[in-house]
């Protein structure tokens, strides 16, 4: 029963545990060794920090919505919460007013979580910025006038490979972390929709009981 009450949080935790396990397996295989080379270390670290911030925000929202959903299902919503404020006003409101209040509830709860989606989208753009920087690094080492000299070819090839490594790795990091954050964001969206629907249903049920009693 306790597990069911915190099902939203459990789903969030399981997805992150699986993703973290896959990341650890990739590290153990040595697939991530290139991320710790200069200048890729600073760039990949910056993208990862943005991801961690988004994950922390998403986790906080999942916990908050999970608690509010449990309270609404138990019929004891917190008066200070969005759901509690809606339920305190709904019984005495007219049908038109309840429709407006329900719309306002949806807007407030969805606006609370939209920042996670923006952070996820930012990861893709950061990866693309890294791609552009990588190509700039790769092309900066190419000098047509020096290419005819054999002793300069090795340095140009090394710079070219280094730049392409930055471009490909940052694209990969941004894309993978975007998918990770998007998956947990969908869990948050599901919980938010459930919270909205449950709150509105409870408000309508309380209204029906009030009318029946009168």
C-alpha positions in Angstrom: 0.0 0.0 0.0 2.8 2.4 0.9 4.5 1.6 -2.5 1.3 2.4 -4.3 1.1 5.7 -2.5 4.5 6.7 -3.8 4.2 5.0 -7.2 5.1 8.2 -9.1 8.3 8.6 -7.1 9.2 4.9 -7.4 8.8 5.1 -11.2 11.1 8.2 -11.3 13.7 6.4 -9.1 13.6 3.2 -11.2 14.1 5.0 -14.5 17.1 6.9 -13.1 18.6 3.8 -11.6 18.4 2.0 -14.9 19.9 5.0 -16.7 22.7 5.4 -14.1 23.5 1.7 -14.4 23.8 1.9 -18.2 26.0 5.0 -17.8 28.2 3.1 -15.3 28.5 0.1 -17.6 29.6 2.4 -20.5 32.2 3.9 -18.2 33.5 0.5 -17.1 33.8 -0.5 -20.8 36.0 2.6 -21.4 33.5 4.1 -23.8 33.6 7.4 -21.9 37.3 7.8 -21.5 37.4 10.5 -24.3 35.1 12.7 -22.2 37.9 13.4 -19.8 40.4 14.8 -22.3 40.9 18.6 -22.9 38.9 20.6 -24.0 36.1 18.1 -24.0 36.1 17.8 -20.3 34.9 21.3 -19.6 32.3 21.2 -22.3 30.9 17.8 -21.4 31.0 18.8 -17.7 29.0 21.9 -18.4 26.3 20.0 -20.3 26.2 17.4 -17.6 25.7 20.1 -14.9 22.8 21.5 -16.8 21.3 18.0 -17.0 21.8 17.5 -13.2 20.0 20.7 -12.5 17.1 19.7 -14.7 17.0 16.3 -13.1 17.0 17.8 -9.6 14.1 20.2 -10.6 12.2 17.3 -12.1 12.7 15.1 -9.0 11.5 17.9 -6.7 8.4 18.4 -8.9 7.7 14.6 -8.9 8.0 14.4 -5.1 5.7 17.5 -4.7 3.1 16.3 -7.1 3.2 12.8 -5.7 2.5 14.1 -2.2 -0.3 16.3 -3.4 -1.8 13.5 -5.4 -1.8 11.2 -2.3 -3.5 13.9 -0.2 -6.2 14.5 -2.8 -6.9 10.8 -3.2 -7.1 10.5 0.6 -9.6 13.5 0.7 -7.3 15.6 2.8 -5.6 18.1 0.5 -3.3 20.7 1.9 -5.2 24.0 1.9 -2.0 25.8 0.8 -1.5 23.6 -2.3 -3.0 24.4 -5.8 -5.3 21.4 -5.4 -6.4 22.5 -2.0 -7.1 26.0 -3.1 -9.2 24.7 -6.0 -11.2 22.4 -3.8 -11.9 25.1 -1.3 -13.5 27.3 -3.9 -15.2 24.8 -6.2 -18.2 23.7 -4.2 -19.7 27.2 -3.9 -18.9 28.3 -7.5 -21.2 28.4 -10.5 -20.6 26.0 -13.4 -18.9 28.8 -15.5 -16.7 29.7 -12.6 -15.7 26.1 -12.0 -14.7 25.8 -15.6 -12.5 28.8 -15.3 -11.0 27.6 -12.0 -10.3 24.2 -13.5 -8.5 25.9 -16.5 -6.5 28.0 -14.1 -5.5 24.9 -12.1 -4.3 23.2 -15.3 -2.3 26.3 -16.2 -0.7 26.7 -12.8 0.3 23.0 -12.5 1.6 22.7 -16.0 3.5 25.9 -15.7 5.2 24.5 -12.7 6.8 21.6 -14.7 7.4 23.3 -18.1 10.9 24.4 -16.9 12.1 20.8 -17.1 11.1 20.6 -20.7 13.0 23.8 -21.5 16.1 22.4 -19.7 15.9 19.2 -21.8 15.7 21.2 -25.0 18.7 23.3 -23.9 20.8 20.1 -23.7 20.2 19.5 -27.4 21.3 23.1 -28.2 24.3 22.9 -26.0 25.3 19.7 -27.8 24.9 21.5 -31.2 27.0 24.4 -29.9 29.7 21.9 -29.0 29.4 20.4 -32.5 30.1 23.8 -34.0 33.0 24.5 -31.7 34.4 21.1 -32.6 34.3 21.8 -36.3 35.9 25.2 -35.7 38.7 23.5 -33.8 39.1 20.9 -36.5 39.2 23.5 -39.3 41.5 25.8 -37.4 44.4 23.4 -37.8 44.1 23.2 -41.6 46.6 25.4 -43.5 46.6 24.8 -47.2 50.0 26.4 -47.6 51.6 24.1 -45.0 49.8 20.9 -46.2 52.4 20.3 -48.8 55.1 19.8 -46.1 55.1 16.3 -44.7 56.2 17.5 -41.2 53.1 19.6 -40.9 50.6 17.0 -41.9 50.7 15.1 -38.6 49.9 18.2 -36.5 47.0 19.1 -38.8 45.6 15.6 -38.7 45.9 15.6 -34.9 44.0 18.9 -34.7 41.4 17.7 -37.1 40.8 14.5 -35.2 40.6 16.4 -31.9 38.1 18.8 -33.3 35.9 16.0 -34.7 36.1 14.2 -31.4 34.7 17.3 -29.6 32.0 17.7 -32.2 30.8 14.1 -32.0 31.1 13.6 -28.3 29.2 16.8 -27.4 26.4 15.9 -29.9 26.2 12.4 -28.3 26.2 13.8 -24.7 23.5 16.3 -25.4 21.3 13.8 -27.2 21.6 11.1 -24.6 21.0 13.4 -21.7 18.1 14.9 -23.5 16.5 11.5 -23.9 17.1 10.7 -20.3 15.6 13.9 -19.0 12.7 13.7 -21.4 11.8 10.2 -20.2 11.6 11.4 -16.5 9.8 14.5 -17.7 7.1 12.3 -19.2 6.7 10.6 -15.8 6.2 14.1 -14.3 3.7 15.0 -16.9 1.7 11.8 -16.2 1.6 12.6 -12.5 0.6 16.1 -13.2 -2.3 15.1 -15.4 -3.4 12.5 -12.8 -3.3 15.2 -10.1 -5.4 17.6 -12.2 -7.9 15.0 -13.1 -8.2 13.6 -9.6 -8.6 17.1 -8.1 -11.3 18.1 -10.5 -13.2 14.8 -10.0 -13.0 15.3 -6.2 -14.3 18.8 -6.6 -17.2 17.7 -8.7 -18.0 14.8 -6.2 -18.0 17.2 -3.3 -20.3 19.5 -5.2 -22.7 16.7 -5.8 -22.7 15.7 -2.1 -23.4 19.4 -1.2 -26.3 19.6 -3.5 -27.7 16.2 -2.4 -27.5 17.3 1.2 -29.5 20.5 0.5 
